[in-house]
Structure formats: structure tokens, C-alpha cells
Amino acid sequence: MAEIIALEDAAAQFDRDRRAFRLRLAGVSVGRIAEELGCAADQVEASLVRMCGGVSPEMRRRTIRLELERLDELQKAHYAAAAQGGVAATAVILKIMERRARMLGLDAPPTGDPLADAMAARETTTDRIAAAIERIAAEREPAAVIEAEIVDDNKGG
């Protein structure tokens, strides 16, 4: 019986993942998708990750470029009204700017030092891999030292 329930849960999750993915492709925001599907935004994000698991780096770059172009078009449409003091248009512009900054990783938690915050570089995947290797190496017992003598086979003998 537990296996049947697990299969129903998996089917329901796949259905929600597919619906979230289709809505996102249509340009619906993550927050709006969460409202429509009756779940949290982080669950929508998880659904999108599951649906995009096999996305190539090139496809990811093209998608980001497309999303940035969409944000640019939306910003152009509302900018003049915001510059004239329109409160609603200003709110839209700020949301667009926040989304762009989040997509590009421009938002980082503040350290308290404005200069350091401005200069802080994001951790790269290479940094994360190096840190993981160092952690694994630190957890292992040190290798036994082998005492040996170097012999030069090139010397006539």
C-alpha cells in the first residue's frame, strides 16, 4: 500500500512540475505560479529545477539572455511613467531591477563594509569544487610516508 501512495505522490509531483514549467515558459512569474498551484515559491523553483535538470549550459545561457531581454522590454514600457513620478510604474521598475539583479547574482548579503560588499566576488564552481576536495582530503587519514632513495638509472654502472 505504501508503494501505491508513493507512486501517486510521484505522479502528482510530476504533474505539478509539468504545469509549473509550462506556466514559466509562458512568462508567468514564480510567485504567480505558486499562487496558481497552491504551493510555495521554493516548491515552484524546485519543480523548475527538476524539469530543467538536463538543460545544457548553452540552453541555460540562451534562456537567461531571453529573460533579460523580456525584462528590458518591460522596463522600457514602464520607465517613462516612473520617471514622471508614477508610483505604480516605479514599483514595477523596482521589481524588474530586483529580478535582474537576482538573475545575475548581483545581490549578496552585506558584510557591513560597503567597499568590501561592492568588491565581493561570487564563489565560482571551481572554488566550490576546490573547497570540497580540501574537505574530503582533511577528513581522510594522512597517507603513510614511504622512505626511499632516488636512484639515477642514467649513470653508467
N, C-alpha and C positions, 0 to 999 in steps of 0.2 A: 504494500500500500504506500509506503514512504517513497518508493521509486516512482509510482504514478504521480504523486503530488509533486515530486521534483521535476518530472517531465512537464507537467502543467505549468509550473513556475518558470521553467526554461522557455516554454512556448510563449507565455505571457511576456517575459522579458524580451524575447526576440521580437515580438510584435511591437512592444513599446520602442525598442531600439530602431526598428524599421520606420515607425511613424515619426520618431524624433528626427531621424536622418532625412526623411523626405521633407519635413517641415523646414529643417535647416537649409536644405538645398533650395527651397523656395524663398529663402531670405528671412524667415521668421526668427526673431531673437531667441536666445536660450531661455530668457525669463518668460517670454510669452509661451514657448513650447512647454515649459514646466507647468505653467498655469493650465494650458490646454490638456495636458496629460495627467494633471493632478499629482505631480511629484516635485521634488526639489530640483533646483538648477544643477546641483552637483550630480544628481542622477541622470539628468539630460546630458551633461558633459560626458559622463561615463558611458552612456548609450552611444554617443557620437564616437568616442574612442573605440568602442567595440566594433562599430560599423566601419570605421576607417582604419582598423588595425593593419591592413595590408596596403595602405597608401604609400606610394613611393615618395622619396624626398622631393622629386621634381613635381609631382602632383600636389604635394603639400605647399611648395613654393608658389605654384600657379594659383592655388586656391587662396592663399594669403594675398597675393597680388590682386586677385579678383575682389576679395573682400575690401581691401584698401581702396580700390577704385570705386566700389559702391559707397564707401564712407566718404570719399572725396565728393562724389555726386550729391550725396545727401547734405554734406556741409555747404556746398555751393548753393544749393536750393534754399538754405535757411540763413546763410551768412548775412545777406543784406538786411534782412529783418532784425537780426540780432544786433548788427552794427547800428541800427536806428533805435535801439533800446527795447526791442520786443522781448518781453520776459520769457514767453513760451519758446521763441526761436533761440534765445540764449541758452535755455535749458537743454534744448535739442543739440545745439552746437557743443555744449559741455559734455553731454553723454557721448557724442560722436568722438570727441577728443579723448575721453576716458577709454572708450573701446579701442581706439587706435593705439593708445599708449599701452594698454593691456596686451593687445595682439603682438606688439613689437617688443614687449618686455621692458618698457621704459619705466614702469612703476617698480620701485624697490623699497623695502622697508627702510625708513630713515635710521641712521646711526646716531644722529644728534650733531654731527659735524657736517654743515651744509656743503663744504668743499669736497669732503670725502664722499658724501652722498652723490654729488654731481659727477664725480670721477669714478665711482664704483663700476667695475666691470662685472658683467654677468658670468656666472660659472659656466664653462663650456662642457660639452660631453667628454672631451678629453680630460678636463680637470676631474670630472666625476669618476671616470674610469681609473685615472691615476690614484685617486683617493681610495677607491675600492680595492685596488691592488695593494696599496700600502696597508689597509685594514686587514686584508687576508694574510699578508706577509707577517704582520705584527701578531696575529693570532696563532701562527704556526710556531712550533718549537724550532729553535735555531738548529741549523744543519751541523752535523759533526764536522770538525775541522780535520782535514786529511793532511798529514805531514808528508811531504815528498821532496824529492831532489830533482832539479831540472837537468836533463841530460841533453847535450848538443850532439845529435847524430851526424852532423856535418863535419865534425872534427875527424880527421883521419885516425884510425885507431884500430 
